[in-house]
Amino acid sequence: MSATANKTLEATLAPPTRCKEQRLQQTLTEYREALYEAFDNGCTTMSATNDVVTPYNLPYQAKDALKSYVPKLRRTYRAKELKEDHPLRFVNRAGKFDRDSSREYEICWNVPQPGRGTNFWIPLRLNPEQEDLWGELLDDESGTKVGELRLQKHRKTWSLHVTVEYEITDTSEIPENPTRVGFDIGESMLVTGCALQHDTPTKPLLINGKEAKRLRKEMFTTLKRLQERDASEWRVEERFSYYQNRLTDIIEKASRESVEYAQQFDNPVIVMEDLAYIRESLDYGKYMNRRLHSWAFARLQGRIEDKARDAGIPVRYVHPQYTSKTCHSCKHIGYRPRQAEFKCKNPVCHVSTFQADINASANIARRVDPWGESLPVKQAGDDSPQDGSGCDTATVHRETSAPAQMTLTTHQD
């Protein structure tokens, strides 16, 4: 069976000529003026927005995007004010591309302009990880459809984001004889994966979180110092973008490695913890709370889910309680004398000491129920390491974020 999914393709515009740069900037400025006026007038319908934006010298693809977007700002996003760096939006009719392998930049975009015969072509530098999807987009038989386009300027660089809808394997049902693959997302170990074969932990995956932890600490310290020195806003934004790009790269690599790990097994089903409503109950002190809350656990889970969906692998979420405190073998409650170590209290269990994160990921994998039956949660005491050296890898938060105004970042080649 097949289903559809949405993805945003990224590209950076090749450095435009002076004339094209002026035309791009003029269109962006005109678009934002129309957006601000429509928003300030309180437009909540397409008709009211149309009355405001019609006099502006904009391509019809941008005006149609405004007529759809402005009412959502009020009714869906409940925005009270607008950010100053809104991207230039186009409806899908602006998605005209040309491909020629003989050119330095194979794919060019036909940039919409107001009036007849005023559009111009500009080459695109693609995100290397998305070249296959760009190829499918230009393949008339692939079934990939163009959605909204967003053009943004970041200092001297222009970036294009294209929403596409493409076909994927339907992952709504778990296959027969599945191999359950549990992933534990944490701070010390960024991702710990463990597959259950014949109900036995097999070939664990360990992705160290040391570099991500160092970058987060460095980012916090650097930004705090810049703010204390009253540094210029562009300088703060530049450093913030630098660290975010580094962390994004770590997330992308970790999520890709995780899905590739799952793919080596027959009929894999990825299992992760449903971490909603966990973070609100945490209070490990100011320092620990900042470390936990600043790390994008849900973002990493989301990227694993996105890549798994592209690979046709089902993803399921299970309750997180005591996954790191329960023995994966005998199901008795144990304890963690140190962050990376689990000890079972059951004297007859063959597991005496075990790697804590692998134990947790095995428990996570086991909790998925292919037959749809509910799994009870054992109540137990506090699950913190007894020496206070760290926190449980299950004390993180996964939630569905509310719609918000989107800010885009430039793809770095």
Secondary structure, DSSP 8 states (H G I E B T S, - for coil): -EEEEEEEEEEEE----HHHHHHHHHHHHHHHHHHHHHHHTT--SHHHHHHHHTTS---HHHHHHHHHHHHHHHHTS--SS--TT--EEE-GGG--EEE-TTSSS-EEEEE--SSTT--EEEEEEE-GGGHHHHHHHT-TTS--EEEEEEEEEETTEEEEEEEEEEEEE--SS--SS-EEEEEEE-SSEEEEEEEEETTEEEEEEEEE-HHHHHHHHHHHHHHHHHHHTT--HHHHHHHHHHHHHHHHHHHHHHHHHHHHHHHTSSSEEEEEE--TTTGGG--S-HHHHHHHHHS-HHHHHHHHHHHHHHTT--EEEE--TTTTTB-TTT--B-EEEETTEEE---TT-S-SEEEHHHHHHHHHHHH--TT---------S--S-TT-SS--TT-------------------
